[in-house]
């Protein structure tokens, strides 16, 4: 599931990816996730507003 508000959003039924691509469109206010293994779009957070602040890569695995 994608942790969205107010409800969680289901994601495609795919094998657990070994490699995930994260795509940030700062001006378009979107963050998208893709399975590199299967070439599948997993989920996009739309309206991801950063309020003009800098964005730094940070991952928790």
Order of alpha helices (4+ residues) and beta strands (2+ residues): beta-beta-beta
